[in-house]
Amino acid sequence: MKPSAQEFLAQEHKAITIIGMSGVGKTTLANKLPYSDWFHYSGDYRIGSHYLDEPIMDNIKVKAMQIPFLRDLLRSDSIYLGNNITIHNLEPVSTFLGKLGNPEQGGLLPDKFKQRQELHRQAEIKAMLDVPAFKQKAWEIYQYPHFINDVGGSICEVATTEVLEVLAKHTVILFLKSDKLMEQELMRRAEENPKPYYYQPKFLDEQIEIFLQSYNLSGPERINPDEFSRWIFPRLLEHRKPLYQNIADKYGYTLNAAEIVDIENEQELMNWIAEILDS
């Protein structure tokens, strides 16, 4: 959907998709839109609450069964465990995805790590293909006039042509592009708090080999999970930048993420988007 600025502002039911690196301001932008009028669809929440709910719970149960006290209670059905994921707390998804490296340091060996990466890839694709149905539900069931799709940072890695065409048909795709200063902040955060990420298989294999050679390690089982996550993030950032830009160039528009701080309300945001549409 590539409307003119005038067409976009006149739409009775606006729908937008926000893409960009995690931490670049997608959720900040979404929060400038009133929840009373905008249905906020979170791809990561859909992944964790629906498509990966069972694998996430299986992983939690495996961990719980390693504790004798909890094991006995679970086996006797005296307690149950639940996935308490919310739109504002997506930790169960990150915990399931995990980090590559030494299992004794909380990491996953390549086979299990890649298996979870593939499950996440499939789940994210399905969650994005659900967008048209949820857009329709937003109006017909819940009577929200507008719809925003807040997408996980890995969309540029997993999105197929089918996914991008569906999103472009039903929403206006907006890429929040980070500048150098923001990229430095993203790298600082990744250094302080290394997180799990999705990686394209070819990219991951190449980076594992470089890391092992650089640190003279005999194999992935010797990798410190947090150190690898810190090390790979700047490379992941550079890897994703052209992928995002290609999506924006073909299917949507590019916005300067640094300008979000100057937007104070819904009307200013709509005007800002309209300026981009006509530029």
For each residue, the residues with C-beta under 8 A, 3 or more apart:
1: 15 168 169 170 171 172
2: 168 172 252 277
3: 7 8 11 172 277
4: 7 8 277 278
5: 8 9 274 275 277 278
6: 9 10 274
7: 3 4 10 11
8: 3 4 5 11 14 172 270 273 274 277
9: 5 6 270 271 274
10: 6 7
11: 3 7 8 14
12: 145
13: 139 145 146 147
14: 8 11 145 146 147 172 270
15: 1 135 146 147 148 149 170 171 172
16: 147 148 149 171 172 173 174 273
17: 131 148 149 151 167 171 172 173 174 252
18: 26 29 30 148 149 150 151 174 176
19: 26 151 155 156 173 174 175 176 244 247 248 252
20: 24 25 26 153 175 176 177 178 244 257
21: 24 153 178 186 237 240 244
22: 26 152 153 195
23: 153 185 186 189
24: 20 21 176 178 182 186 257
25: 20 28 29 176 257 260
26: 18 19 20 22 29 30 150 151 176
27: 30 31 150
28: 25 31 32 260
29: 18 25 26 32 33 176 260 263 269
30: 18 26 27 33 38 40 148 150
31: 27 28
32: 28 29 260 263 264 265 266 269
33: 29 30 37 38 40 146 148 266 269
34: 37 38 266
35: 38 40
36:
37: 33 34 144 145 146 266
38: 30 33 34 35 144 145 146 147 148
39: 134 135 137 138 139 142 144 146 147 148
40: 30 33 35 87 148 150
41: 46 131 134 135 138 147 148 149 150
42: 45 46 87 90 150
43: 46 47 124 127 128 149 150 151 152 155
44: 47 48 90 93 152
45: 42 48 49 85 86 87 90
46: 41 42 43 49 50 51 127 130
47: 43 44 50 51 52 93 120 123 124 127 152
48: 44 45 52 53 56 83 85 90 92 93 96
49: 45 46 53 83 85
50: 46 47 53 127
51: 46 47 122 123 126 127
52: 47 48 55 56 93 96 119 120 123
53: 48 49 50 56 57 83
54: 57 58
55: 52 58 59 96 116 119
56: 48 52 53 59 60 83 85 92 93 95 96
57: 53 54 60 61 81 82 83
58: 54 55 61 62
59: 55 56 62 63 95 96
60: 56 57 63 64 81 83 92
61: 57 58 64 65 74 81
62: 58 59 65 66
63: 59 60 66 67
64: 60 61 67 70 71 74 81
65: 61 62 70 71 74
66: 62 63 71
67: 63 64 70 71
68: 71 72
69: 72 73
70: 64 65 67 73 74 79
71: 64 65 66 67 68 74 75
72: 68 69 75 76 78
73: 69 70 76 78 79
74: 61 64 65 70 71 77 78 79 80 81
75: 71 72
76: 72 73
77: 74 80
78: 72 73 74
79: 70 73 74
80: 74 77
81: 57 60 61 64 74
82: 57
83: 48 49 53 56 57 60 92
84: 89 92
85: 45 48 49 56 89 90 91 92 93
86: 45 89 90
87: 40 42 45 90
88:
89: 84 85 86 92
90: 42 44 45 48 85 86 87 93 94
91: 85 94 95
92: 48 56 60 83 84 85 89 95 96
93: 44 47 48 52 56 85 90 96 97 120
94: 90 91 97 195 196
95: 56 59 91 92 98 196
96: 48 52 55 56 59 92 93 116 120
97: 93 94 116 117 120 196 197 198
98: 95 107 108 113 116 196 225
99: 106 107 108 113 194 196 225 226 228 229
100: 107 108 109 110 113 204 208 220 223 225 228
101: 105 106 107 108 220 221 223 224 225 227 228
102: 105 107 221 222 223 224 225
103: 106 107 108 109 221
104:
105: 101 102 224 225 226
106: 99 101 103 225
107: 98 99 100 101 102 103 113 223 224 225 228
108: 98 99 100 101 103 112 113 116 225
109: 100 103 112 113 220 221
110: 100 113 114 208 220
111: 114 115
112: 108 109 115 116
113: 98 99 100 107 108 109 110 116 117
114: 110 111 117 118 201 204
115: 111 112 118 119
116: 55 96 97 98 108 112 113 119 120
117: 97 113 114 120 121 198 199 201 204
118: 114 115 121 122
119: 52 55 115 116 122 123
120: 47 52 93 96 97 116 117 123 124 154 198
121: 117 118 124 125 157 158 198
122: 51 118 119 125 126
123: 47 51 52 119 120 126 127
124: 43 47 120 121 127 128 152 154 155 158 198
125: 121 122 128 129 158 159 160 163
126: 51 122 123 129 130
127: 43 46 47 50 51 123 124 130
128: 43 124 125 131 149 151 155 159 163 166 167
129: 125 126 132 162 163 166
130: 46 126 127 133 134
131: 17 41 128 134 135 149 166 167 170 171
132: 129 135 136 166 169 170
133: 130 136 137
134: 39 41 130 131 137 138 147
135: 15 39 41 131 132 138 139 147 170 171
136: 132 133 139 140
137: 39 133 134 140 141 142
138: 39 41 134 135 141 142 144 146 147
139: 13 39 135 136 142 143 144 145 147
140: 136 137 143
141: 137 138
142: 39 137 138 139
143: 139 140
144: 37 38 39 138 139 147
145: 12 13 14 37 38 139
146: 13 14 15 33 37 38 39 138
147: 13 14 15 16 38 39 41 134 135 138 139 144 171
148: 15 16 17 18 30 33 38 39 40 41
149: 15 16 17 18 41 43 128 131 167 171
150: 18 26 27 30 40 41 42 43
151: 17 18 19 26 43 128 155
152: 22 43 44 47 124 155
153: 20 21 22 23 156 197 240
154: 120 124 157 158 197 198
155: 19 43 124 128 151 152 158 159 247
156: 19 153 159 240 243 244 247
157: 121 154 198 199 200 240 243
158: 121 124 125 154 155 163 198
159: 125 128 155 156 163 164 167 247
160: 125 163 164
161: 164 165
162: 129 165 166
163: 125 128 129 158 159 160 166 167
164: 159 160 161 167 168 173 247 250 251
165: 161 162 168 169 251
166: 128 129 131 132 162 163 169 170
167: 17 128 131 149 159 163 164 170 171 173 251
168: 1 2 164 165 171 173 251 252
169: 1 132 165 166
170: 1 15 131 132 135 166 167
171: 1 15 16 17 131 135 147 149 167 168
172: 1 2 3 8 14 15 16 17 252 253 273 277
173: 16 17 19 164 167 168 247 248 251 252 253
174: 16 17 18 19 248 252 253 254 255 273 276
175: 19 20 244 245 247 248 252 253 254 255
176: 18 19 20 24 25 26 29 255 257 260
177: 20 244 245 248 254 255 256 257
178: 20 21 24 182 183 186 257 258
179: 182 183 256 257 258
180: 183 184
181: 184 185 258
182: 24 178 179 185 186 257 258
183: 178 179 180 186 187 237
184: 180 181 187 188
185: 23 181 182 188 189
186: 21 23 24 178 182 183 189 190 233 237
187: 183 184 190 191 233 234 237
188: 184 185 191 192
189: 23 185 186 192 193
190: 186 187 193 194 195 229 230 233 234
191: 187 188 194 230 233
192: 188 189
193: 189 190
194: 99 190 191 225 226 227 229 230 233
195: 22 94 190 229
196: 94 95 97 98 99 229
197: 97 153 154 229 232 233 236
198: 97 117 120 121 124 154 157 158
199: 117 157 203 204 207 232 236
200: 157 203 204 239
201: 114 117 204 205
202: 205 206
203: 199 200 206 207 236 239
204: 100 114 117 199 200 201 207 208
205: 201 202 208 209
206: 202 203 209 210
207: 199 203 204 210 211 232 235
208: 100 110 204 205 211 212 220 223
209: 205 206 212 213
210: 206 207 213 214
211: 207 208 214 215 217 223 228 231 232
212: 208 209 215 216 217 218 219 220 222 223
213: 209 210 216
214: 210 211
215: 211 212
216: 212 213
217: 211 212 222 223
218: 212 222
219: 212 222
220: 100 101 109 110 208 212 223
221: 101 102 103 109
222: 102 212 217 218 219
223: 100 101 102 107 208 211 212 217 220 227 228
224: 101 102 105 107 227 228
225: 98 99 100 101 102 105 106 107 108 194 228 229
226: 99 105 194 229 230
227: 101 194 223 224 230 231
228: 99 100 101 107 211 223 224 225 231 232
229: 99 190 194 195 196 197 225 226 232 233
230: 190 191 194 226 227 233
231: 211 227 228 235
232: 197 199 207 211 228 229 235 236
233: 186 187 190 191 194 197 229 230 236 237
234: 187 190 237 238
235: 207 231 232 238 239
236: 197 199 203 232 233 239 240
237: 21 183 186 187 233 234 240 241
238: 234 235 241
239: 200 203 235 236 242 243
240: 21 153 156 157 236 237 243 244
241: 237 238 244 245
242: 239 245 246
243: 156 157 239 240 246 247
244: 19 20 21 156 175 177 240 241 247 248
245: 175 177 241 242 248 249 254
246: 242 243 249 250
247: 19 155 156 159 164 173 175 243 244 250 251 252
248: 19 173 174 175 177 244 245 251 252 253 254
249: 245 246 254
250: 164 246 247
251: 164 165 167 168 173 247 248
252: 2 17 19 168 172 173 174 175 247 248
253: 172 173 174 175 248 273 276 277
254: 174 175 177 245 248 249 276
255: 174 175 176 177 259 272 273 276
256: 177 179 259
257: 20 24 25 176 177 178 179 182 260
258: 178 179 181 182 261
259: 255 256 262 263 272
260: 25 28 29 32 176 257 263
261: 258
262: 259
263: 29 32 259 260 268 269 272
264: 32 268
265: 32 268 269
266: 32 33 34 37 269 270
267: 270 271
268: 263 264 265 271 272
269: 29 32 33 263 265 266 272 273
270: 8 9 14 266 267 273 274
271: 9 267 268 274 275
272: 255 259 263 268 269 275 276
273: 8 16 172 174 253 255 269 270 276 277
274: 5 6 8 9 270 271 277 278
275: 5 271 272 278 279
276: 174 253 254 255 272 273 279
277: 2 3 4 5 8 172 253 273 274
278: 4 5 274 275
279: 275 276
